[in-house]
Amino acid sequence: MKPDLFTAIYAILAAFIVTVVICPIVIPILHRMKFGQPIREEGPQSHKKKEGTPTMGGIMILVGFIVSALLFARESYDAMAVVLITVGYGIVGFIDDFLKVVKKQNEGLKPWQKLLFQLVVTVIFYVYIVKSGMGTDIYIPFTDGMYIDLGWIYAPFLFFVMVGTVNSVNLTDGLDGLASGVTVLVAMFFLFIAYASGMAGLVYVCGGVVGALMGFLVFNCHPAKVFMGDTGSLALGGFVASTAILTKMPIMLVIVGLIYVCESLSVIIQVTYFKATHGKRVFKMAPIHHHFELCGMEGIKVVQLFWIVTAVMCLIGFAACRNFI
């Protein structure tokens, strides 16, 4: 089935309308149920005023996304695989949020539990990849359309990309509208990549994510009335990673997902250096968006800067795929 950009627009609008309509209904319910976001004591003091803002808003993103996908992409196996993986990671995030917010267990799922659940979802996706026969080759950016076959390395590579991306997007969700805005741009990038590839189902699910996130941003932009929580951030990570894999462009995540990479690397560098030096730090606080805040930059300015960086990197990403497109 040849992709149709008009259908993609309808998918975007459907997800946007559903999300915009249900957010004002669900947010007061989250308030009444006291599903408020706990704020880290060691975090920036400006975040204290956000204490109690409803979290688990990722549920609304998922609803808008799923409705749109079922309306416009239900005949595509690849699209339904992305939906399944997105929801699967979203369920892991929901369990984590539920333990933190409802059960008042500060850390939610233990790290090994969260990783185990993520690996289970990734195994399901890997089985689909194998059964679909899509091969183990990936696109190399800035080449004349060159692909490289990873062979037996493909399996560990896929697991690294999936789990790494999911947790990087999770780390990015720390300021009003940050993860939402960055992922809108990344989803738009993959929408056009899927269109160039002739993958209609992926075009429409990408449109569903774009629409759902735009609807959510109405309530998530500064000052946020709701946070997506791990329910949303893990789901979005699953969407981004699985779409990159299915379009054979996981390496492009380093380019268009530069913000995700920087957020994750800042944590790795901070923790490693802290342990190696017995208490010294590279950044004032990690992930890196908090470092900018503690350096005196307003949170909303950090968000805008990261959006701009992502937009520029997406343009560079298109240039890197010029022979593909």
C-alpha positions as CSV (number, residue, x, y, z in Angstrom):
1,M,0.0,0.0,0.0
2,K,1.5,3.3,-1.1
3,P,1.6,5.9,1.7
4,D,-0.6,8.9,1.4
5,L,0.4,12.2,3.1
6,F,-3.3,13.3,3.3
7,T,-4.1,10.1,5.3
8,A,-1.1,11.0,7.5
9,I,-2.6,14.4,8.1
10,Y,-5.9,12.7,9.1
11,A,-3.9,10.4,11.5
12,I,-2.2,13.5,13.1
13,L,-5.5,15.3,13.4
14,A,-7.3,12.3,14.8
15,A,-4.7,11.7,17.5
16,F,-4.6,15.4,18.3
17,I,-8.3,15.8,18.7
18,V,-8.6,12.6,20.9
19,T,-5.8,13.7,23.2
20,V,-7.0,17.3,23.5
21,V,-10.5,16.2,24.3
22,I,-9.5,13.5,26.9
23,C,-6.8,15.6,28.7
24,P,-9.3,18.0,30.4
25,I,-11.4,15.0,31.5
26,V,-8.5,12.8,32.8
27,I,-6.4,15.5,34.5
28,P,-9.0,16.4,37.1
29,I,-9.4,12.7,37.8
30,L,-5.7,12.3,38.4
31,H,-5.9,15.3,40.7
32,R,-8.7,13.8,42.7
33,M,-6.8,10.4,42.9
34,K,-3.8,12.3,44.2
35,F,-1.6,11.0,41.4
36,G,0.8,13.9,42.0
37,Q,4.4,13.9,40.8
38,P,7.0,13.6,43.7
39,I,9.9,16.0,43.4
40,R,13.4,15.0,44.1
41,E,14.9,16.8,47.2
42,E,18.2,17.2,45.5
43,G,16.7,18.7,42.4
44,P,16.5,22.4,41.4
45,Q,14.6,24.4,44.0
46,S,12.4,25.9,41.2
47,H,10.9,22.5,40.7
48,K,9.4,22.4,44.2
49,K,6.4,24.4,43.1
50,K,5.6,21.5,40.7
51,E,5.0,19.2,43.6
52,G,1.6,17.5,43.2
53,T,1.2,18.2,39.5
54,P,-0.6,15.1,38.1
55,T,1.6,12.5,36.4
56,M,0.9,9.4,34.4
57,G,-0.3,11.6,31.6
58,G,1.3,9.2,29.2
59,I,-2.0,7.4,29.3
60,M,-3.6,10.2,27.3
61,I,-0.8,10.1,24.8
62,L,-1.2,6.3,24.4
63,V,-5.0,6.6,24.0
64,G,-4.7,9.2,21.2
65,F,-2.0,7.3,19.5
66,I,-3.8,3.9,19.7
67,V,-7.1,5.3,18.4
68,S,-5.3,7.0,15.4
69,A,-3.3,3.8,14.7
70,L,-6.4,1.6,14.7
71,L,-8.2,4.0,12.4
72,F,-5.5,4.4,9.8
73,A,-2.8,1.7,10.2
74,R,-4.5,-1.5,11.4
75,E,-3.8,-3.3,8.2
76,S,0.0,-2.9,8.5
77,Y,1.9,-5.6,10.5
78,D,4.8,-3.2,11.0
79,A,2.6,-0.5,12.3
80,M,0.8,-2.9,14.7
81,A,4.3,-4.1,15.9
82,V,5.2,-0.5,16.7
83,V,1.9,-0.1,18.6
84,L,2.5,-3.3,20.5
85,I,6.0,-2.3,21.5
86,T,5.0,1.2,22.4
87,V,2.2,0.0,24.6
88,G,4.4,-2.7,26.1
89,Y,7.0,-0.2,27.2
90,G,4.2,2.1,28.3
91,I,2.9,-0.7,30.6
92,V,6.4,-1.0,32.2
93,G,6.3,2.7,32.8
94,F,2.8,2.6,34.2
95,I,3.8,-0.1,36.7
96,D,6.8,2.1,37.7
97,D,4.6,5.2,38.1
98,F,1.9,3.3,40.0
99,L,4.5,2.1,42.6
100,K,6.0,5.6,43.0
101,V,2.8,7.6,43.0
102,V,0.1,5.3,44.4
103,K,2.1,2.9,46.5
104,K,4.5,5.7,47.6
105,Q,7.5,3.6,46.8
106,N,10.0,6.4,46.0
107,E,12.1,4.4,43.5
108,G,9.2,2.5,41.9
109,L,10.5,-0.6,40.1
110,K,14.0,-1.7,41.1
111,P,16.5,-1.1,38.3
112,W,16.9,-4.8,37.6
113,Q,13.1,-5.2,37.5
114,K,12.7,-2.4,35.1
115,L,15.5,-3.7,32.9
116,L,14.0,-7.2,33.0
117,F,10.6,-6.0,31.8
118,Q,12.2,-3.9,29.1
119,L,14.2,-7.0,27.9
120,V,10.9,-9.0,27.7
121,V,9.3,-6.4,25.5
122,T,12.4,-6.2,23.4
123,V,12.5,-10.0,23.0
124,I,8.9,-9.8,21.6
125,F,10.0,-7.2,19.1
126,Y,13.1,-9.2,18.1
127,V,10.9,-12.3,17.5
128,Y,8.8,-10.2,15.2
129,I,11.8,-8.9,13.3
130,V,13.0,-12.5,12.8
131,K,9.6,-13.7,11.7
132,S,9.1,-10.8,9.3
133,G,12.3,-11.6,7.4
134,M,13.3,-8.0,7.2
135,G,17.0,-8.9,7.4
136,T,19.9,-7.7,9.5
137,D,21.1,-4.8,7.3
138,I,21.1,-1.1,8.4
139,Y,21.5,2.1,6.5
140,I,24.7,4.1,6.8
141,P,24.1,7.8,6.8
142,F,26.2,10.2,4.7
143,T,26.8,7.5,2.1
144,D,25.5,6.8,-1.4
145,G,22.7,4.7,-0.1
146,M,25.0,2.1,1.5
147,Y,23.7,-0.6,3.8
148,I,25.8,-2.9,6.1
149,D,24.7,-6.4,7.1
150,L,25.4,-6.8,10.8
151,G,24.8,-10.6,10.7
152,W,25.0,-12.2,14.2
153,I,25.9,-8.8,15.7
154,Y,22.4,-7.6,14.8
155,A,20.6,-9.2,17.8
156,P,22.8,-7.6,20.6
157,F,22.8,-4.4,18.5
158,L,19.0,-4.3,18.5
159,F,18.8,-4.9,22.2
160,F,21.3,-2.1,22.8
161,V,19.4,0.3,20.6
162,M,16.0,-0.5,22.1
163,V,16.9,-0.5,25.8
164,G,19.3,2.4,25.4
165,T,16.8,4.6,23.5
166,V,14.0,3.9,25.9
167,N,16.0,4.9,28.9
168,S,17.5,7.9,27.2
169,V,14.0,9.3,26.4
170,N,13.1,8.6,30.0
171,L,16.0,10.7,31.2
172,T,15.0,13.5,28.8
173,D,11.6,13.8,30.5
174,G,12.6,16.3,33.2
175,L,11.2,19.7,32.2
176,D,7.8,21.0,31.0
177,G,7.4,20.0,27.4
178,L,11.0,18.8,26.9
179,A,10.5,15.1,26.0
180,S,7.2,15.9,24.2
181,G,8.6,18.6,22.0
182,V,11.8,16.8,21.1
183,T,9.9,13.6,20.2
184,V,7.4,15.4,18.0
185,L,10.3,16.5,15.8
186,V,11.9,13.0,15.9
187,A,8.6,11.5,15.0
188,M,8.1,13.9,12.1
189,F,11.6,12.9,10.8
190,F,10.7,9.2,10.8
191,L,7.3,10.0,9.2
192,F,9.0,11.4,6.1
193,I,11.6,8.6,6.2
194,A,8.8,6.0,6.3
195,Y,7.1,7.9,3.4
196,A,10.2,7.7,1.3
197,S,10.5,4.0,2.1
198,G,6.9,3.4,1.0
199,M,6.0,2.1,4.5
200,A,2.4,3.4,4.7
201,G,1.6,1.9,8.1
202,L,4.7,3.5,9.7
203,V,3.8,6.8,8.1
204,Y,0.4,6.7,9.9
205,V,1.6,5.6,13.3
206,C,4.3,8.3,13.2
207,G,1.5,10.7,12.4
208,G,-0.5,9.3,15.4
209,V,2.5,10.0,17.7
210,V,2.9,13.5,16.3
211,G,-0.8,14.3,16.8
212,A,-1.0,12.8,20.3
213,L,2.1,14.7,21.5
214,M,0.9,18.0,20.0
215,G,-2.4,17.5,21.9
216,F,-0.5,16.6,25.1
217,L,1.8,19.6,24.7
218,V,-1.2,21.9,25.1
219,F,-1.3,20.8,28.7
220,N,2.4,19.8,29.2
221,C,4.0,23.1,28.1
222,H,5.2,25.5,30.8
223,P,3.6,25.7,33.2
224,A,2.7,22.1,32.9
225,K,-0.8,21.0,34.1
226,V,0.2,17.3,33.7
227,F,3.4,15.2,33.3
228,M,3.7,12.2,31.1
229,G,5.6,10.2,33.8
230,D,7.4,6.9,32.9
231,T,4.2,5.7,31.3
232,G,4.7,8.2,28.6
233,S,8.5,8.5,28.4
234,L,9.1,4.7,28.2
235,A,6.4,4.4,25.6
236,L,7.8,7.1,23.5
237,G,11.3,5.5,23.7
238,G,9.8,2.3,22.5
239,F,8.1,4.0,19.6
240,V,11.3,5.9,18.5
241,A,13.5,2.8,18.8
242,S,11.2,0.4,17.1
243,T,10.5,2.8,14.2
244,A,14.2,3.4,13.7
245,I,14.8,-0.3,13.6
246,L,11.9,-1.0,11.1
247,T,13.1,1.7,8.8
248,K,16.6,0.3,9.0
249,M,17.9,3.6,10.4
250,P,18.9,3.0,14.0
251,I,22.2,4.9,13.4
252,M,20.1,8.0,12.7
253,L,19.1,8.1,16.3
254,V,22.6,9.4,17.2
255,I,21.8,12.4,14.9
256,V,18.1,13.2,15.2
257,G,18.1,11.9,18.8
258,L,21.2,13.9,19.8
259,I,19.4,15.3,22.8
260,Y,18.5,11.8,24.0
261,V,22.1,10.8,23.6
262,C,23.4,13.9,25.5
263,E,21.0,13.3,28.4
264,S,22.0,9.7,28.7
265,L,25.8,10.4,28.4
266,S,25.6,13.2,31.0
267,V,24.3,10.7,33.5
268,I,26.9,8.0,32.6
269,I,29.7,10.6,32.8
270,Q,28.5,12.0,36.1
271,V,28.1,8.7,37.8
272,T,31.4,7.3,36.5
273,Y,33.3,10.4,37.5
274,F,31.6,10.6,40.9
275,K,32.6,7.1,41.7
276,A,36.1,7.3,40.3
277,T,36.9,10.6,42.2
278,H,34.9,9.7,45.4
279,G,32.5,12.5,45.2
280,K,33.5,15.0,42.5
281,R,31.2,16.0,39.7
282,V,31.5,17.0,36.1
283,F,28.1,18.6,35.9
284,K,26.3,20.5,38.6
285,M,23.5,18.0,38.2
286,A,22.6,15.3,35.7
287,P,20.7,14.8,33.4
288,I,22.2,17.7,31.6
289,H,19.1,19.8,31.4
290,H,19.3,20.3,35.2
291,H,22.9,21.4,34.8
292,F,21.8,24.2,32.5
293,E,19.1,25.2,35.1
294,L,21.6,25.3,37.9
295,C,23.8,27.5,35.7
296,G,21.1,30.1,35.8
297,M,19.1,29.3,32.6
298,E,15.4,29.3,33.0
299,G,13.8,25.9,32.4
300,I,11.6,27.1,29.5
301,K,14.8,28.5,27.8
302,V,16.5,25.1,28.2
303,V,13.4,23.4,26.6
304,Q,13.4,25.9,23.7
305,L,17.1,25.4,23.1
306,F,16.8,21.6,23.1
307,W,13.8,21.9,20.6
308,I,15.9,24.0,18.3
309,V,18.9,21.7,18.5
310,T,16.6,18.7,17.6
311,A,15.1,20.6,14.7
312,V,18.5,21.4,13.3
313,M,19.7,17.8,13.8
314,C,16.6,16.5,12.0
315,L,17.6,18.8,9.0
316,I,21.1,17.3,9.2
317,G,19.5,13.9,9.3
318,F,17.6,14.5,6.1
319,A,20.9,15.6,4.5
320,A,22.5,12.4,5.7
321,C,19.7,10.4,4.0
322,R,19.6,12.4,0.7
323,N,20.4,9.4,-1.4
324,F,17.8,7.4,0.5
325,I,15.0,9.9,0.2
